[in-house]
Amino acid sequence: MPLGLAGCGGSKSASPSSPSSKTETTSSSSSSSSEKSSDSSSAADTLKETGKEVLDALTDNETYESILDDYSKQIADATPGLIEEYNSEAAASDGTIDAKATICNDKVSALAEISNDGVSEMAQLMYRNGDEYSTYEEWAGKLYDVYMEYAGQIQDAYMDSCM
């Protein structure tokens, strides 16, 4: 069973500006170095917070779990149609096991593309967050398990058609 490795990720866009992503800072003039240091720290903290808000807006507060849920649903939703397509195409084929296996592999590959897109999105999240590889690997494995479960349903249709 081939697993296509076309790891293309989607991108998300955010609205050009939102009230929550604009922050104004004001500082009073002072000759005291401790006040200037405090103002600099405050400005740096404000910039960090603003940057986090912008990043959150761009990623829609994306998490590994939300990616898993989204792509699991896409896989689950696509599978019945792919099984139906397999059954139709297999019935119209020359009926050989090789022809049916090719059709089955094409349908399983369609699920693999969905899974790979999700895994790619998880990898992007890992790099954005600076997460450990093991965190990414754990969540990618969960999506792979979902993919395997539904790919098995297509393979079951293949086996049923060969009997």
Number of C-alpha atoms within 10 A of each C-alpha: 12 9 16 15 13 13 17 14 15 10 9 9 9 13 7 6 10 10 6 10 16 12 10 8 10 7 12 8 9 10 8 9 9 10 14 15 11 13 18 13 12 14 16 12 12 15 15 12 14 17 14 13 16 18 15 14 19 15 16 12 10 14 15 21 13 12 20 23 14 12 23 22 12 15 23 16 12 16 20 14 12 20 21 13 15 26 20 11 16 23 12 10 13 11 13 10 15 10 13 24 18 14 19 26 19 16 21 27 18 17 25 23 19 22 29 23 19 27 27 19 23 26 22 16 18 19 12 11 10 9 12 10 11 10 14 18 15 12 18 23 14 15 26 18 14 19 24 17 13 20 25 14 16 24 19 14 17 22 14 10 15 13 5
